[in-house]
């Protein structure tokens, strides 16, 4: 059984808000996609710097 479990493919990370697998930001334990991040970034304390 151990060999079977090792052969399983790793699941791609999913967004905790919308459930998509694309552009998932895992840094700092966010686990949300880029689209959802743009919607909630200001609410969770990220600021936009520069241009």
mmCIF entry with sequence, helices, sheets and N, C-alpha, C, O atoms, coordinates in Angstrom:
data_MODEL
# 
_entry.id   MODEL 
# 
_entity.id                         1 
_entity.type                       polymer 
_entity.pdbx_number_of_molecules   1 
# 
_entity_poly.entity_id                      1 
_entity_poly.type                           'polypeptide(L)' 
_entity_poly.nstd_linkage                   no 
_entity_poly.nstd_monomer                   no 
_entity_poly.pdbx_seq_one_letter_code       
;(UNK)(UNK)(UNK)(UNK)(UNK)(UNK)(UNK)(UNK)(UNK)(UNK)(UNK)(UNK)(UNK)(UNK)(UNK)(UNK)
(UNK)(UNK)(UNK)(UNK)(UNK)(UNK)(UNK)(UNK)(UNK)(UNK)(UNK)(UNK)(UNK)(UNK)(UNK)(UNK)
(UNK)(UNK)(UNK)(UNK)(UNK)(UNK)(UNK)(UNK)(UNK)(UNK)(UNK)(UNK)(UNK)(UNK)(UNK)(UNK)
(UNK)(UNK)(UNK)
;
_entity_poly.pdbx_seq_one_letter_code_can   XXXXXXXXXXXXXXXXXXXXXXXXXXXXXXXXXXXXXXXXXXXXXXXXXXX 
_entity_poly.pdbx_strand_id                 A 
# 
loop_
_entity_poly_seq.entity_id 
_entity_poly_seq.num 
_entity_poly_seq.mon_id 
_entity_poly_seq.hetero 
1 1  UNK n 
1 2  UNK n 
1 3  UNK n 
1 4  UNK n 
1 5  UNK n 
1 6  UNK n 
1 7  UNK n 
1 8  UNK n 
1 9  UNK n 
1 10 UNK n 
1 11 UNK n 
1 12 UNK n 
1 13 UNK n 
1 14 UNK n 
1 15 UNK n 
1 16 UNK n 
1 17 UNK n 
1 18 UNK n 
1 19 UNK n 
1 20 UNK n 
1 21 UNK n 
1 22 UNK n 
1 23 UNK n 
1 24 UNK n 
1 25 UNK n 
1 26 UNK n 
1 27 UNK n 
1 28 UNK n 
1 29 UNK n 
1 30 UNK n 
1 31 UNK n 
1 32 UNK n 
1 33 UNK n 
1 34 UNK n 
1 35 UNK n 
1 36 UNK n 
1 37 UNK n 
1 38 UNK n 
1 39 UNK n 
1 40 UNK n 
1 41 UNK n 
1 42 UNK n 
1 43 UNK n 
1 44 UNK n 
1 45 UNK n 
1 46 UNK n 
1 47 UNK n 
1 48 UNK n 
1 49 UNK n 
1 50 UNK n 
1 51 UNK n 
# 
_struct_asym.id          A 
_struct_asym.entity_id   1 
# 
loop_
_struct_conf.conf_type_id 
_struct_conf.id 
_struct_conf.pdbx_PDB_helix_id 
_struct_conf.beg_label_comp_id 
_struct_conf.beg_label_asym_id 
_struct_conf.beg_label_seq_id 
_struct_conf.pdbx_beg_PDB_ins_code 
_struct_conf.end_label_comp_id 
_struct_conf.end_label_asym_id 
_struct_conf.end_label_seq_id 
_struct_conf.pdbx_end_PDB_ins_code 
_struct_conf.beg_auth_comp_id 
_struct_conf.beg_auth_asym_id 
_struct_conf.beg_auth_seq_id 
_struct_conf.end_auth_comp_id 
_struct_conf.end_auth_asym_id 
_struct_conf.end_auth_seq_id 
_struct_conf.pdbx_PDB_helix_class 
_struct_conf.details 
_struct_conf.pdbx_PDB_helix_length 
HELX_P HELX_P1 AA1 UNK A 2  ? UNK A 7  ? UNK A 2  UNK A 7  1 ? 6 
HELX_P HELX_P2 AA2 UNK A 27 ? UNK A 29 ? UNK A 27 UNK A 29 5 ? 3 
HELX_P HELX_P3 AA3 UNK A 34 ? UNK A 40 ? UNK A 34 UNK A 40 1 ? 7 
# 
_struct_conf_type.id          HELX_P 
_struct_conf_type.criteria    ? 
_struct_conf_type.reference   ? 
# 
_struct_sheet.id               AA1 
_struct_sheet.type             ? 
_struct_sheet.number_strands   2 
_struct_sheet.details          ? 
# 
_struct_sheet_order.sheet_id     AA1 
_struct_sheet_order.range_id_1   1 
_struct_sheet_order.range_id_2   2 
_struct_sheet_order.offset       ? 
_struct_sheet_order.sense        anti-parallel 
# 
loop_
_struct_sheet_range.sheet_id 
_struct_sheet_range.id 
_struct_sheet_range.beg_label_comp_id 
_struct_sheet_range.beg_label_asym_id 
_struct_sheet_range.beg_label_seq_id 
_struct_sheet_range.pdbx_beg_PDB_ins_code 
_struct_sheet_range.end_label_comp_id 
_struct_sheet_range.end_label_asym_id 
_struct_sheet_range.end_label_seq_id 
_struct_sheet_range.pdbx_end_PDB_ins_code 
_struct_sheet_range.beg_auth_comp_id 
_struct_sheet_range.beg_auth_asym_id 
_struct_sheet_range.beg_auth_seq_id 
_struct_sheet_range.end_auth_comp_id 
_struct_sheet_range.end_auth_asym_id 
_struct_sheet_range.end_auth_seq_id 
AA1 1 UNK A 24 ? UNK A 25 ? UNK A 24 UNK A 25 
AA1 2 UNK A 32 ? UNK A 33 ? UNK A 32 UNK A 33 
# 
loop_
_atom_site.group_PDB 
_atom_site.id 
_atom_site.type_symbol 
_atom_site.label_atom_id 
_atom_site.label_alt_id 
_atom_site.label_comp_id 
_atom_site.label_asym_id 
_atom_site.label_entity_id 
_atom_site.label_seq_id 
_atom_site.pdbx_PDB_ins_code 
_atom_site.Cartn_x 
_atom_site.Cartn_y 
_atom_site.Cartn_z 
_atom_site.occupancy 
_atom_site.B_iso_or_equiv 
_atom_site.pdbx_formal_charge 
_atom_site.auth_seq_id 
_atom_site.auth_comp_id 
_atom_site.auth_asym_id 
_atom_site.auth_atom_id 
_atom_site.pdbx_PDB_model_num 
ATOM 1   N N  . UNK A 1 1  ? 0.807   -1.203 0.000   1.00 0.00 ? 1  UNK A N  1 
ATOM 2   C CA . UNK A 1 1  ? 0.000   0.000  0.000   1.00 0.00 ? 1  UNK A CA 1 
ATOM 3   C C  . UNK A 1 1  ? 0.840   1.252  0.000   1.00 0.00 ? 1  UNK A C  1 
ATOM 4   O O  . UNK A 1 1  ? 0.442   2.249  -0.603  1.00 0.00 ? 1  UNK A O  1 
ATOM 5   N N  . UNK A 1 2  ? 1.968   1.244  0.641   1.00 0.00 ? 2  UNK A N  1 
ATOM 6   C CA . UNK A 1 2  ? 2.805   2.434  0.728   1.00 0.00 ? 2  UNK A CA 1 
ATOM 7   C C  . UNK A 1 2  ? 3.274   2.878  -0.644  1.00 0.00 ? 2  UNK A C  1 
ATOM 8   O O  . UNK A 1 2  ? 3.377   4.075  -0.913  1.00 0.00 ? 2  UNK A O  1 
ATOM 9   N N  . UNK A 1 3  ? 3.560   1.910  -1.519  1.00 0.00 ? 3  UNK A N  1 
ATOM 10  C CA . UNK A 1 3  ? 3.998   2.261  -2.865  1.00 0.00 ? 3  UNK A CA 1 
ATOM 11  C C  . UNK A 1 3  ? 2.861   2.897  -3.658  1.00 0.00 ? 3  UNK A C  1 
ATOM 12  O O  . UNK A 1 3  ? 3.086   3.820  -4.440  1.00 0.00 ? 3  UNK A O  1 
ATOM 13  N N  . UNK A 1 4  ? 1.648   2.406  -3.458  1.00 0.00 ? 4  UNK A N  1 
ATOM 14  C CA . UNK A 1 4  ? 0.496   2.985  -4.156  1.00 0.00 ? 4  UNK A CA 1 
ATOM 15  C C  . UNK A 1 4  ? 0.258   4.426  -3.737  1.00 0.00 ? 4  UNK A C  1 
ATOM 16  O O  . UNK A 1 4  ? -0.064  5.278  -4.565  1.00 0.00 ? 4  UNK A O  1 
ATOM 17  N N  . UNK A 1 5  ? 0.418   4.690  -2.457  1.00 0.00 ? 5  UNK A N  1 
ATOM 18  C CA . UNK A 1 5  ? 0.214   6.050  -1.959  1.00 0.00 ? 5  UNK A CA 1 
ATOM 19  C C  . UNK A 1 5  ? 1.297   6.989  -2.471  1.00 0.00 ? 5  UNK A C  1 
ATOM 20  O O  . UNK A 1 5  ? 1.030   8.160  -2.738  1.00 0.00 ? 5  UNK A O  1 
ATOM 21  N N  . UNK A 1 6  ? 2.506   6.486  -2.608  1.00 0.00 ? 6  UNK A N  1 
ATOM 22  C CA . UNK A 1 6  ? 3.602   7.314  -3.090  1.00 0.00 ? 6  UNK A CA 1 
ATOM 23  C C  . UNK A 1 6  ? 3.428   7.646  -4.567  1.00 0.00 ? 6  UNK A C  1 
ATOM 24  O O  . UNK A 1 6  ? 3.905   8.683  -5.028  1.00 0.00 ? 6  UNK A O  1 
ATOM 25  N N  . UNK A 1 7  ? 2.760   6.790  -5.302  1.00 0.00 ? 7  UNK A N  1 
ATOM 26  C CA . UNK A 1 7  ? 2.573   7.013  -6.736  1.00 0.00 ? 7  UNK A CA 1 
ATOM 27  C C  . UNK A 1 7  ? 1.441   7.994  -7.035  1.00 0.00 ? 7  UNK A C  1 
ATOM 28  O O  . UNK A 1 7  ? 1.340   8.490  -8.158  1.00 0.00 ? 7  UNK A O  1 
ATOM 29  N N  . UNK A 1 8  ? 0.600   8.278  -6.063  1.00 0.00 ? 8  UNK A N  1 
ATOM 30  C CA . UNK A 1 8  ? -0.507  9.207  -6.280  1.00 0.00 ? 8  UNK A CA 1 
ATOM 31  C C  . UNK A 1 8  ? 0.036   10.570 -6.652  1.00 0.00 ? 8  UNK A C  1 
ATOM 32  O O  . UNK A 1 8  ? 1.031   11.032 -6.093  1.00 0.00 ? 8  UNK A O  1 
ATOM 33  N N  . UNK A 1 9  ? -0.616  11.197 -7.587  1.00 0.00 ? 9  UNK A N  1 
ATOM 34  C CA . UNK A 1 9  ? -0.206  12.544 -7.977  1.00 0.00 ? 9  UNK A CA 1 
ATOM 35  C C  . UNK A 1 9  ? -0.669  13.537 -6.932  1.00 0.00 ? 9  UNK A C  1 
ATOM 36  O O  . UNK A 1 9  ? -1.716  13.373 -6.306  1.00 0.00 ? 9  UNK A O  1 
ATOM 37  N N  . UNK A 1 10 ? 0.134   14.566 -6.760  1.00 0.00 ? 10 UNK A N  1 
ATOM 38  C CA . UNK A 1 10 ? -0.184  15.608 -5.795  1.00 0.00 ? 10 UNK A CA 1 
ATOM 39  C C  . UNK A 1 10 ? -1.281  16.499 -6.373  1.00 0.00 ? 10 UNK A C  1 
ATOM 40  O O  . UNK A 1 10 ? -1.210  16.891 -7.538  1.00 0.00 ? 10 UNK A O  1 
ATOM 41  N N  . UNK A 1 11 ? -2.276  16.816 -5.581  1.00 0.00 ? 11 UNK A N  1 
ATOM 42  C CA . UNK A 1 11 ? -3.349  17.694 -6.039  1.00 0.00 ? 11 UNK A CA 1 
ATOM 43  C C  . UNK A 1 11 ? -2.860  19.122 -6.127  1.00 0.00 ? 11 UNK A C  1 
ATOM 44  O O  . UNK A 1 11 ? -2.126  19.578 -5.250  1.00 0.00 ? 11 UNK A O  1 
ATOM 45  N N  . UNK A 1 12 ? -3.250  19.836 -7.168  1.00 0.00 ? 12 UNK A N  1 
ATOM 46  C CA . UNK A 1 12 ? -2.855  21.244 -7.247  1.00 0.00 ? 12 UNK A CA 1 
ATOM 47  C C  . UNK A 1 12 ? -3.586  22.055 -6.178  1.00 0.00 ? 12 UNK A C  1 
ATOM 48  O O  . UNK A 1 12 ? -4.699  21.705 -5.787  1.00 0.00 ? 12 UNK A O  1 
ATOM 49  N N  . UNK A 1 13 ? -2.966  23.130 -5.707  1.00 0.00 ? 13 UNK A N  1 
ATOM 50  C CA . UNK A 1 13 ? -3.621  23.941 -4.674  1.00 0.00 ? 13 UNK A CA 1 
ATOM 51  C C  . UNK A 1 13 ? -4.880  24.612 -5.225  1.00 0.00 ? 13 UNK A C  1 
ATOM 52  O O  . UNK A 1 13 ? -4.944  24.958 -6.404  1.00 0.00 ? 13 UNK A O  1 
ATOM 53  N N  . UNK A 1 14 ? -5.859  24.788 -4.375  1.00 0.00 ? 14 UNK A N  1 
ATOM 54  C CA . UNK A 1 14 ? -7.108  25.415 -4.800  1.00 0.00 ? 14 UNK A CA 1 
ATOM 55  C C  . UNK A 1 14 ? -7.355  26.687 -3.996  1.00 0.00 ? 14 UNK A C  1 
ATOM 56  O O  . UNK A 1 14 ? -6.911  26.825 -2.856  1.00 0.00 ? 14 UNK A O  1 
ATOM 57  N N  . UNK A 1 15 ? -8.071  27.601 -4.619  1.00 0.00 ? 15 UNK A N  1 
ATOM 58  C CA . UNK A 1 15 ? -8.445  28.852 -3.965  1.00 0.00 ? 15 UNK A CA 1 
ATOM 59  C C  . UNK A 1 15 ? -9.503  28.555 -2.911  1.00 0.00 ? 15 UNK A C  1 
ATOM 60  O O  . UNK A 1 15 ? -10.451 27.816 -3.177  1.00 0.00 ? 15 UNK A O  1 
ATOM 61  N N  . UNK A 1 16 ? -9.350  29.126 -1.712  1.00 0.00 ? 16 UNK A N  1 
ATOM 62  C CA . UNK A 1 16 ? -10.311 28.888 -0.646  1.00 0.00 ? 16 UNK A CA 1 
ATOM 63  C C  . UNK A 1 16 ? -11.606 29.672 -0.841  1.00 0.00 ? 16 UNK A C  1 
ATOM 64  O O  . UNK A 1 16 ? -12.618 29.366 -0.209  1.00 0.00 ? 16 UNK A O  1 
ATOM 65  N N  . UNK A 1 17 ? -11.580 30.677 -1.709  1.00 0.00 ? 17 UNK A N  1 
ATOM 66  C CA . UNK A 1 17 ? -12.771 31.501 -1.922  1.00 0.00 ? 17 UNK A CA 1 
ATOM 67  C C  . UNK A 1 17 ? -13.623 30.963 -3.068  1.00 0.00 ? 17 UNK A C  1 
ATOM 68  O O  . UNK A 1 17 ? -14.819 30.724 -2.901  1.00 0.00 ? 17 UNK A O  1 
ATOM 69  N N  . UNK A 1 18 ? -12.993 30.771 -4.253  1.00 0.00 ? 18 UNK A N  1 
ATOM 70  C CA . UNK A 1 18 ? -13.773 30.360 -5.417  1.00 0.00 ? 18 UNK A CA 1 
ATOM 71  C C  . UNK A 1 18 ? -13.501 28.927 -5.866  1.00 0.00 ? 18 UNK A C  1 
ATOM 72  O O  . UNK A 1 18 ? -14.273 28.382 -6.655  1.00 0.00 ? 18 UNK A O  1 
ATOM 73  N N  . UNK A 1 19 ? -12.427 28.302 -5.386  1.00 0.00 ? 19 UNK A N  1 
ATOM 74  C CA . UNK A 1 19 ? -12.168 26.902 -5.699  1.00 0.00 ? 19 UNK A CA 1 
ATOM 75  C C  . UNK A 1 19 ? -11.378 26.631 -6.963  1.00 0.00 ? 19 UNK A C  1 
ATOM 76  O O  . UNK A 1 19 ? -11.205 25.467 -7.325  1.00 0.00 ? 19 UNK A O  1 
ATOM 77  N N  . UNK A 1 20 ? -10.892 27.650 -7.650  1.00 0.00 ? 20 UNK A N  1 
ATOM 78  C CA . UNK A 1 20 ? -10.140 27.449 -8.880  1.00 0.00 ? 20 UNK A CA 1 
ATOM 79  C C  . UNK A 1 20 ? -8.719  26.978 -8.574  1.00 0.00 ? 20 UNK A C  1 
ATOM 80  O O  . UNK A 1 20 ? -8.233  27.115 -7.452  1.00 0.00 ? 20 UNK A O  1 
ATOM 81  N N  . UNK A 1 21 ? -8.060  26.419 -9.598  1.00 0.00 ? 21 UNK A N  1 
ATOM 82  C CA . UNK A 1 21 ? -6.688  25.938 -9.456  1.00 0.00 ? 21 UNK A CA 1 
ATOM 83  C C  . UNK A 1 21 ? -5.687  26.901 -10.081 1.00 0.00 ? 21 UNK A C  1 
ATOM 84  O O  . UNK A 1 21 ? -4.482  26.687 -9.951  1.00 0.00 ? 21 UNK A O  1 
ATOM 85  N N  . UNK A 1 22 ? -6.132  27.928 -10.737 1.00 0.00 ? 22 UNK A N  1 
ATOM 86  C CA . UNK A 1 22 ? -5.248  28.836 -11.471 1.00 0.00 ? 22 UNK A CA 1 
ATOM 87  C C  . UNK A 1 22 ? -4.768  29.998 -10.613 1.00 0.00 ? 22 UNK A C  1 
ATOM 88  O O  . UNK A 1 22 ? -5.530  30.577 -9.838  1.00 0.00 ? 22 UNK A O  1 
ATOM 89  N N  . UNK A 1 23 ? -3.469  30.331 -10.768 1.00 0.00 ? 23 UNK A N  1 
ATOM 90  C CA . UNK A 1 23 ? -2.849  31.490 -10.120 1.00 0.00 ? 23 UNK A CA 1 
ATOM 91  C C  . UNK A 1 23 ? -3.041  31.512 -8.604  1.00 0.00 ? 23 UNK A C  1 
ATOM 92  O O  . UNK A 1 23 ? -3.294  32.575 -8.038  1.00 0.00 ? 23 UNK A O  1 
ATOM 93  N N  . UNK A 1 24 ? -2.927  30.377 -7.944  1.00 0.00 ? 24 UNK A N  1 
ATOM 94  C CA . UNK A 1 24 ? -3.131  30.321 -6.501  1.00 0.00 ? 24 UNK A CA 1 
ATOM 95  C C  . UNK A 1 24 ? -1.900  30.861 -5.787  1.00 0.00 ? 24 UNK A C  1 
ATOM 96  O O  . UNK A 1 24 ? -0.781  30.406 -6.028  1.00 0.00 ? 24 UNK A O  1 
ATOM 97  N N  . UNK A 1 25 ? -2.112  31.830 -4.911  1.00 0.00 ? 25 UNK A N  1 
ATOM 98  C CA . UNK A 1 25 ? -1.051  32.453 -4.120  1.00 0.00 ? 25 UNK A CA 1 
ATOM 99  C C  . UNK A 1 25 ? -1.013  31.737 -2.777  1.00 0.00 ? 25 UNK A C  1 
ATOM 100 O O  . UNK A 1 25 ? -1.928  31.863 -1.963  1.00 0.00 ? 25 UNK A O  1 
ATOM 101 N N  . UNK A 1 26 ? 0.068   30.979 -2.558  1.00 0.00 ? 26 UNK A N  1 
ATOM 102 C CA . UNK A 1 26 ? 0.194   30.208 -1.327  1.00 0.00 ? 26 UNK A CA 1 
ATOM 103 C C  . UNK A 1 26 ? 1.084   30.890 -0.303  1.00 0.00 ? 26 UNK A C  1 
ATOM 104 O O  . UNK A 1 26 ? 1.128   30.477 0.856   1.00 0.00 ? 26 UNK A O  1 
ATOM 105 N N  . UNK A 1 27 ? 1.790   31.930 -0.718  1.00 0.00 ? 27 UNK A N  1 
ATOM 106 C CA . UNK A 1 27 ? 2.699   32.620 0.178   1.00 0.00 ? 27 UNK A CA 1 
ATOM 107 C C  . UNK A 1 27 ? 1.927   33.222 1.353   1.00 0.00 ? 27 UNK A C  1 
ATOM 108 O O  . UNK A 1 27 ? 0.810   33.714 1.191   1.00 0.00 ? 27 UNK A O  1 
ATOM 109 N N  . UNK A 1 28 ? 2.537   33.174 2.528   1.00 0.00 ? 28 UNK A N  1 
ATOM 110 C CA . UNK A 1 28 ? 1.952   33.663 3.783   1.00 0.00 ? 28 UNK A CA 1 
ATOM 111 C C  . UNK A 1 28 ? 0.673   32.903 4.163   1.00 0.00 ? 28 UNK A C  1 
ATOM 112 O O  . UNK A 1 28 ? -0.107  33.384 4.985   1.00 0.00 ? 28 UNK A O  1 
ATOM 113 N N  . UNK A 1 29 ? 0.456   31.730 3.574   1.00 0.00 ? 29 UNK A N  1 
ATOM 114 C CA . UNK A 1 29 ? -0.719  30.934 3.905   1.00 0.00 ? 29 UNK A CA 1 
ATOM 115 C C  . UNK A 1 29 ? -2.024  31.499 3.378   1.00 0.00 ? 29 UNK A C  1 
ATOM 116 O O  . UNK A 1 29 ? -3.087  31.214 3.929   1.00 0.00 ? 29 UNK A O  1 
ATOM 117 N N  . UNK A 1 30 ? -1.962  32.306 2.307   1.00 0.00 ? 30 UNK A N  1 
ATOM 118 C CA . UNK A 1 30 ? -3.175  32.911 1.765   1.00 0.00 ? 30 UNK A CA 1 
ATOM 119 C C  . UNK A 1 30 ? -4.083  31.882 1.097   1.00 0.00 ? 30 UNK A C  1 
ATOM 120 O O  . UNK A 1 30 ? -5.278  31.819 1.388   1.00 0.00 ? 30 UNK A O  1 
ATOM 121 N N  . UNK A 1 31 ? -3.512  31.074 0.199   1.00 0.00 ? 31 UNK A N  1 
ATOM 122 C CA . UNK A 1 31 ? -4.254  30.043 -0.532  1.00 0.00 ? 31 UNK A CA 1 
ATOM 123 C C  . UNK A 1 31 ? -5.488  30.598 -1.237  1.00 0.00 ? 31 UNK A C  1 
ATOM 124 O O  . UNK A 1 31 ? -6.571  30.016 -1.167  1.00 0.00 ? 31 UNK A O  1 
ATOM 125 N N  . UNK A 1 32 ? -5.312  31.731 -1.917  1.00 0.00 ? 32 UNK A N  1 
ATOM 126 C CA . UNK A 1 32 ? -6.384  32.295 -2.736  1.00 0.00 ? 32 UNK A CA 1 
ATOM 127 C C  . UNK A 1 32 ? -5.830  32.609 -4.119  1.00 0.00 ? 32 UNK A C  1 
ATOM 128 O O  . UNK A 1 32 ? -4.628  32.822 -4.274  1.00 0.00 ? 32 UNK A O  1 
ATOM 129 N N  . UNK A 1 33 ? -6.695  32.637 -5.120  1.00 0.00 ? 33 UNK A N  1 
ATOM 130 C CA . UNK A 1 33 ? -6.247  32.890 -6.484  1.00 0.00 ? 33 UNK A CA 1 
ATOM 131 C C  . UNK A 1 33 ? -6.003  34.385 -6.696  1.00 0.00 ? 33 UNK A C  1 
ATOM 132 O O  . UNK A 1 33 ? -6.427  35.212 -5.889  1.00 0.00 ? 33 UNK A O  1 
ATOM 133 N N  . UNK A 1 34 ? -5.326  34.716 -7.772  1.00 0.00 ? 34 UNK A N  1 
ATOM 134 C CA . UNK A 1 34 ? -4.987  36.097 -8.072  1.00 0.00 ? 34 UNK A CA 1 
ATOM 135 C C  . UNK A 1 34 ? -6.207  36.987 -8.234  1.00 0.00 ? 34 UNK A C  1 
ATOM 136 O O  . UNK A 1 34 ? -6.194  38.155 -7.845  1.00 0.00 ? 34 UNK A O  1 
ATOM 137 N N  . UNK A 1 35 ? -7.253  36.431 -8.808  1.00 0.00 ? 35 UNK A N  1 
ATOM 138 C CA . UNK A 1 35 ? -8.483  37.205 -9.023  1.00 0.00 ? 35 UNK A CA 1 
ATOM 139 C C  . UNK A 1 35 ? -9.141  37.571 -7.684  1.00 0.00 ? 35 UNK A C  1 
ATOM 140 O O  . UNK A 1 35 ? -9.536  38.716 -7.467  1.00 0.00 ? 35 UNK A O  1 
ATOM 141 N N  . UNK A 1 36 ? -9.250  36.590 -6.806  1.00 0.00 ? 36 UNK A N  1 
ATOM 142 C CA . UNK A 1 36 ? -9.840  36.856 -5.491  1.00 0.00 ? 36 UNK A CA 1 
ATOM 143 C C  . UNK A 1 36 ? -8.932  37.755 -4.658  1.00 0.00 ? 36 UNK A C  1 
ATOM 144 O O  . UNK A 1 36 ? -9.410  38.571 -3.870  1.00 0.00 ? 36 UNK A O  1 
ATOM 145 N N  . UNK A 1 37 ? -7.621  37.603 -4.836  1.00 0.00 ? 37 UNK A N  1 
ATOM 146 C CA . UNK A 1 37 ? -6.683  38.445 -4.094  1.00 0.00 ? 37 UNK A CA 1 
ATOM 147 C C  . UNK A 1 37 ? -6.889  39.908 -4.427  1.00 0.00 ? 37 UNK A C  1 
ATOM 148 O O  . UNK A 1 37 ? -6.867  40.755 -3.534  1.00 0.00 ? 37 UNK A O  1 
ATOM 149 N N  . UNK A 1 38 ? -7.089  40.217 -5.696  1.00 0.00 ? 38 UNK A N  1 
ATOM 150 C CA . UNK A 1 38 ? -7.304  41.615 -6.090  1.00 0.00 ? 38 UNK A CA 1 
ATOM 151 C C  . UNK A 1 38 ? -8.565  42.183 -5.452  1.00 0.00 ? 38 UNK A C  1 
ATOM 152 O O  . UNK A 1 38 ? -8.632  43.380 -5.175  1.00 0.00 ? 38 UNK A O  1 
ATOM 153 N N  . UNK A 1 39 ? -9.560  41.344 -5.216  1.00 0.00 ? 39 UNK A N  1 
ATOM 154 C CA . UNK A 1 39 ? -10.808 41.800 -4.618  1.00 0.00 ? 39 UNK A CA 1 
ATOM 155 C C  . UNK A 1 39 ? -10.682 42.038 -3.112  1.00 0.00 ? 39 UNK A C  1 
ATOM 156 O O  . UNK A 1 39 ? -11.301 42.958 -2.577  1.00 0.00 ? 39 UNK A O  1 
ATOM 157 N N  . UNK A 1 40 ? -9.884  41.212 -2.426  1.00 0.00 ? 40 UNK A N  1 
ATOM 158 C CA . UNK A 1 40 ? -9.835  41.287 -0.964  1.00 0.00 ? 40 UNK A CA 1 
ATOM 159 C C  . UNK A 1 40 ? -8.513  41.799 -0.412  1.00 0.00 ? 40 UNK A C  1 
ATOM 160 O O  . UNK A 1 40 ? -8.351  41.857 0.807   1.00 0.00 ? 40 UNK A O  1 
ATOM 161 N N  . UNK A 1 41 ? -7.568  42.170 -1.255  1.00 0.00 ? 41 UNK A N  1 
ATOM 162 C CA . UNK A 1 41 ? -6.230  42.552 -0.800  1.00 0.00 ? 41 UNK A CA 1 
ATOM 163 C C  . UNK A 1 41 ? -6.278  43.719 0.186   1.00 0.00 ? 41 UNK A C  1 
ATOM 164 O O  . UNK A 1 41 ? -5.608  43.682 1.218   1.00 0.00 ? 41 UNK A O  1 
ATOM 165 N N  . UNK A 1 42 ? -7.044  44.729 -0.115  1.00 0.00 ? 42 UNK A N  1 
ATOM 166 C CA . UNK A 1 42 ? -7.097  45.903 0.762   1.00 0.00 ? 42 UNK A CA 1 
ATOM 167 C C  . UNK A 1 42 ? -7.738  45.547 2.108   1.00 0.00 ? 42 UNK A C  1 
ATOM 168 O O  . UNK A 1 42 ? -7.333  46.071 3.146   1.00 0.00 ? 42 UNK A O  1 
ATOM 169 N N  . UNK A 1 43 ? -8.726  44.667 2.090   1.00 0.00 ? 43 UNK A N  1 
ATOM 170 C CA . UNK A 1 43 ? -9.407  44.272 3.327   1.00 0.00 ? 43 UNK A CA 1 
ATOM 171 C C  . UNK A 1 43 ? -8.489  43.503 4.267   1.00 0.00 ? 43 UNK A C  1 
ATOM 172 O O  . UNK A 1 43 ? -8.627  43.595 5.487   1.00 0.00 ? 43 UNK A O  1 
ATOM 173 N N  . UNK A 1 44 ? -7.536  42.733 3.694   1.00 0.00 ? 44 UNK A N  1 
ATOM 174 C CA . UNK A 1 44 ? -6.659  41.924 4.547   1.00 0.00 ? 44 UNK A CA 1 
ATOM 175 C C  . UNK A 1 44 ? -5.339  42.617 4.833   1.00 0.00 ? 44 UNK A C  1 
ATOM 176 O O  . UNK A 1 44 ? -4.434  42.008 5.404   1.00 0.00 ? 44 UNK A O  1 
ATOM 177 N N  . UNK A 1 45 ? -5.209  43.901 4.440   1.00 0.00 ? 45 UNK A N  1 
ATOM 178 C CA . UNK A 1 45 ? -4.082  44.693 4.864   1.00 0.00 ? 45 UNK A CA 1 
ATOM 179 C C  . UNK A 1 45 ? -2.961  44.916 3.870   1.00 0.00 ? 45 UNK A C  1 
ATOM 180 O O  . UNK A 1 45 ? -1.919  45.453 4.246   1.00 0.00 ? 45 UNK A O  1 
ATOM 181 N N  . UNK A 1 46 ? -3.132  44.527 2.617   1.00 0.00 ? 46 UNK A N  1 
ATOM 182 C CA . UNK A 1 46 ? -2.110  44.779 1.605   1.00 0.00 ? 46 UNK A CA 1 
ATOM 183 C C  . UNK A 1 46 ? -2.346  46.152 0.991   1.00 0.00 ? 46 UNK A C  1 
ATOM 184 O O  . UNK A 1 46 ? -3.484  46.563 0.763   1.00 0.00 ? 46 UNK A O  1 
ATOM 185 N N  . UNK A 1 47 ? -1.249  46.850 0.730   1.00 0.00 ? 47 UNK A N  1 
ATOM 186 C CA . UNK A 1 47 ? -1.335  48.177 0.127   1.00 0.00 ? 47 UNK A CA 1 
ATOM 187 C C  . UNK A 1 47 ? -0.686  48.161 -1.243  1.00 0.00 ? 47 UNK A C  1 
ATOM 188 O O  . UNK A 1 47 ? 0.228   47.377 -1.496  1.00 0.00 ? 47 UNK A O  1 
ATOM 189 N N  . UNK A 1 48 ? -1.154  49.017 -2.116  1.00 0.00 ? 48 UNK A N  1 
ATOM 190 C CA . UNK A 1 48 ? -0.593  49.132 -3.434  1.00 0.00 ? 48 UNK A CA 1 
ATOM 191 C C  . UNK A 1 48 ? 0.430   50.262 -3.457  1.00 0.00 ? 48 UNK A C  1 
ATOM 192 O O  . UNK A 1 48 ? 0.103   51.411 -3.162  1.00 0.00 ? 48 UNK A O  1 
ATOM 193 N N  . UNK A 1 49 ? 1.671   49.927 -3.811  1.00 0.00 ? 49 UNK A N  1 
ATOM 194 C CA . UNK A 1 49 ? 2.737   50.927 -3.879  1.00 0.00 ? 49 UNK A CA 1 
ATOM 195 C C  . UNK A 1 49 ? 3.168   51.111 -5.324  1.00 0.00 ? 49 UNK A C  1 
ATOM 196 O O  . UNK A 1 49 ? 2.971   50.226 -6.156  1.00 0.00 ? 49 UNK A O  1 
ATOM 197 N N  . UNK A 1 50 ? 3.748   52.246 -5.613  1.00 0.00 ? 50 UNK A N  1 
ATOM 198 C CA . UNK A 1 50 ? 4.273   52.494 -6.952  1.00 0.00 ? 50 UNK A CA 1 
ATOM 199 C C  . UNK A 1 50 ? 3.244   53.164 -7.832  1.00 0.00 ? 50 UNK A C  1 
ATOM 200 O O  . UNK A 1 50 ? 2.461   54.001 -7.384  1.00 0.00 ? 50 UNK A O  1 
ATOM 201 N N  . UNK A 1 51 ? 3.262   52.788 -9.063  1.00 0.00 ? 51 UNK A N  1 
ATOM 202 C CA . UNK A 1 51 ? 2.414   53.441 -10.072 1.00 0.00 ? 51 UNK A CA 1 
ATOM 203 C C  . UNK A 1 51 ? 0.950   53.260 -9.815  1.00 0.00 ? 51 UNK A C  1 
ATOM 204 O O  . UNK A 1 51 ? 0.123   53.754 -10.581 1.00 0.00 ? 51 UNK A O  1 
# 
